[in-house]
Amino acid sequence: MFKAKKKDMFWIGGILTFFGSVIYLQYKVNKVIDHQSQNLNQEFNELSAASTI
């Protein structure tokens, strides 16, 4: 893609790309889960506050 050769500084090996992708995808999945959990907690807190009024 960048016309990098094996001895170039920007060379990315196949194995490193594979393992890096897994970590990056897990990071993104965790971000989505955290966002959903935060939204659910916020909705629960709003419902709890509304029921105590």
N, C-alpha and C positions, 0 to 999 in steps of 0.2 A: 504494500500500500504506500509506504513512504520510501520505497526503494532502499531500505536499510539492508546492510549486509551483516553477516554473523559477527564481525569484529567491530561494527559500529556501536556507538553509545546507545542508540535508540532501538537496538534489536530486542525483540520480545520473543522469548522461547515459547514453544507450544505448551509445555508443562506449566510454566509460570502463569501463562494466560488462563489455562484451565483452572488452576487453583485460585487465582485472583478473581476469576469470574464467580466462583462459588462464594467466596467471601463477600464480594460486592453484592451479589444477589441476596445473600442472607441479610446483609445490612439493610437493603431496600425492603425486604419482607418484614424485618423487625421494625422499621420505621412506619410501615403501614399498620402493623399490629399496634404499636404504641399510639398512633394517631386515633385508631378506632377505639382503643381502651380509654383514651383521654376523653373522647366524645361521649362514650357510654357513661363514664364517671360524671361528666358534666351534666348530662341529662338526668342521671339518678339524683344528683345533688339538687337540681332544679325541681324535680318531682318531690323530693323530701321536703324542701323548703316550702313548696306550695301546699303540701298536705298539713304542715304544722301551722299554717296561717289560718 
